[in-house]
Amino acid sequence: MKQINNTLLRSIFAILLGLMLILWTELAILYLVMTIGVLFIFPGIISLLSYFTQRKQQSASKAIFPIESAGSILFGAWLLIMPEFFVNILMYIFGGLLLIAGIHQLITLILARKWNIIPWPFYIMPTITLAIGIIIIVYPFAVITNTFILFGATSIFYGLCEAISWLRFRKR
């Protein structure tokens, strides 16, 4: 059985993420923040349950209440209850992700020049990805919905470019 290539898998996920962000922009924004909230709540609950089961086994003086667990649960609940508040923070995160993705693709292309001649059109999409990441970081609150659509479109293009690069430069 052949192993799935990380580049191909990354391109598929980028395309799917882009489609979801374009088709269901408003919901995607809120559900993303709420999902992050759930991801904070679960470890907190597990840690609290662990504390209460260990406390019965240990003496009361050794067991200290896990404040981090309670904080994790409260923060996760806050994300679930007020996701709109955190959407603004996500703009900076998405801008940063695009910035990193553009830089990563450019570095990969520069490194690939050791083995192949890289035509200049391959540098266009990473440069656009990098530029859009900078724009999102500089103007995050101007158009949140449009930013998610733009992020989704850029994610689709990123995924397509990764897939094309994988097809073009894979080892045979």
N, C-alpha and C positions, 0 to 999 in steps of 0.2 A: 504494500500500500504506500502510495506517495505521501510525503509529508506536505502539509499546507505551508506555503511560503508566507513569512510574516508580512512582507511587502504587499502581497496580494490580499491577505486578510485585512491589513490596515486600510487598503484602498476600498474594499467592500464596506467596511464599517464607516469610513468617511463619507461614502456615497449615501449609505442608508441614513446616517445622521443628517446629512444635508437635505435629503428628501423630507425627513420628518420636520426639520426646522422650517422648511419652505411651506409644506402643506398644512401644518398645524402650529403656526408660529406662536400665537397667544397661549395655547395650551402647553406647548413644548417648554416655554419659558417657566410657567408656573410649576409644571410637573417635574422639571429638572431640579428646581429648588426644593420641592417637596421630597423628591427622591433622596437628595442629599440629607434632608432632615431625617428620613427613615434610617439612612446609613449612620447617622450619629446616634439615634435612639437604640438600635440593636446592640452595639457593643456596651453601651451604658447599662442596659437591662441585664445582659449576660454577666457583667462585672458585679452588679448589685446582687443578682442571684447567687453568684459565687461567694460574695461577702456573707450573705445570710446563711449559706450552707456551711461555710468554714467557721463562722462564729460559734456555731453549736459544738464544733469539734475542738476549738481552741478556747483558751481562757479569755475573759472579757478584756483584760488589760492589754493583750497582744493585738487584738483586732481593732483596727482604726477604720472609721467609716470612710468609704471611698468617695471623696468629694468630687473627683474627676468624673465618676460614673453619673452622679446626680447632675453635674454640669453638662455632660454630654447628652443626657436625656432632656434636660431643660432646653438646651440649645437646639436639639433636634425638634422638639415640640414647637419652639419659636419659629423655626423654618417652616414647619407644617402649617402653623396658624397664620403667619404673616409672610408668605412667599414674595409678595410684591416688594417688600422692603429690601430683600436680598437680590432682586433682579438687577438693581443698579450695580451691585458689587460684581455680579457675573459678567457685566460688560467688560470690565477690566480683565477678568480671567479669560474670556473668549478672545479679546484683542491680544493678550499675551500668548495664547495658544497659537493663533495665526502667525504671530511674530516668530515664535519658535519653529513652527512648521515651515515657514518660508526660509528661515535661516538653515534649517536642517536639509531641505531640498537643495538649496544652493551649495551647501558644503558637500553634500553627496555628489552633486554634479561635478563640482570642482575636483573631488577625489577620483571620480570615475574617468577623468581626463587622462589618468595614468594608463588606462587600459584601452580606451576608445576615444575616437574623435566625437565630441559632443557638439551637435549643431546648435547655433545660437537660439533657435525657437524654443529649445528645451529650458532656457533660462527665463522665458517670459512669465510663465505661470508662477514659479517660485517668487519672482520679483513682485508680481501682482499680489500674491498672498502676503508677502512681507509688507507691502504698502497698505493693504487693507487692514492688517493688524495694527499698524501705526495709526491709521485714521480712526479705528475703533477706540484705541487707547486715548487719543487726543480729544475726540468728540463723543464720549460714551453716552451722554444723556440726550443728545440731540434727537435721535430717532432710534429708540430701543427696538421697536418692531422691525424697522428696516435693517437694523444691525443684525438681527437674528436671521432675516431673510438673506442678507448679504453674507453672513457667516455660513448659512446653509448652502448658498450657491458656491461660495469659495470652497467649502468642504467637499462638494460634489466635484468641482474642478481639481482639487487636490487629489481626491481619490482616483479620478480619471488619469491624471498625470502620473500618479504612482503606478497604476496598472499599465499604462503605456511604457513607462520606464522599465517596469518589471519585464514586460514582453520583449522590449528592445535589448536590454542589457543583461538578461539572465544567463547564467552559465549553462551551456548545453552539453 
